[in-house]
């Protein structure tokens, strides 16, 4: 299978055309002035036409260093760069403490803060910021600092239903132009302290990167008896509303 990627090169005002075999080996790279000539190039090469979903005329920046969010973007066929935001999330939470801000609203505030921070440094780009909060009743959870904190988190969540709130924001020219939040409800099984201990020992320190002290895409799935919500929301980047908005903004092809 040959993949054909068309990427706009703004500083040259050219279009870079890449022929890639099995999405890995770069066979040739062609730069053309007119993208309409690409069809004839493909036809003359006698290759199967398979277009990879790409942003054509606009730069996209993911304001995150999360490997999971990067993978979601890459798997969707988007061309983007990543640049982590330089914000103090705990300072923002402290500033709004006692204001009645809900976990859902906090996820949006943090996502917007990340997008705006990177947008100010890259005003012409569409910057995507995202954040996720986990709440059980009125309690807001954070990433555990160590394995003992992870154990306490799982003991609290055991046998109960908690919410994951995944906020997402797009900023351009230092202004927020879109916000969205998706919610997933996850119900844990009744977990014994012994099972939690064995699970954390097997999962290792990777659980410390998750606000709930579990990774659902790995052995963390064994902790649950019911999940309501889509996979992208749980990972922390609601892809379907994001892609719909990028199409609406004409950042990517419809």
PEDAQUI-V690653 format. One line per field, one symbol per residue. phi: phi as a letter, one per 40 degrees, with the letter a starting at -180 (. if undefined). psi: psi as a letter, one per 20 degrees, with the letter a starting at -180 (. if undefined). burial: 1 if it has 16 or more other ideal C-beta (glycine too) atoms within 10 Angstrom, else 0. Layout:
phi=???
psi=???
burial=???
This chain:
phi=.bbbbbbcbccbfbbcbbbbcffbcccabbbbcbccccdccccccgbccacccbccbbcbbccabcccccccccccgccabbaccbbbcccccccbcgcgccdcccdccccccccccccccbccccbbbaabbbbbfccbbbcccacccccccccccdgbbbbbbbcaabbafgbcbababbbbbbbcccbcdccccccccccgcccccbccgabccbcccccbbabbicdcccchaccccccccccccgcbcc
psi=pppopoppnhiikrppopoppkjgpogqpppqhoiiihghggghikqpooppoqphjqpppomqjphghghggghijqprrqoqqmqnghhgghhjpjijprhghhggghghggghghhhimhiqopoqqqpqpqodjppqrpqhahghgghghhhipjrprppooqqqpqpkjqpiqqqpqpqpppqropqhgggggghhhhaihiiiphjkqohibiihiiqippoqrghghhjnnhghghgghghikhrq.
burial=00111101000001101111000000000000000001000100000000000110011111110100100110011111011010100000100000000011111111111111111001001111111111110001100100100110110011000111111111110001011111110101001000010011001000110111111100010010001010011111111011101100001100
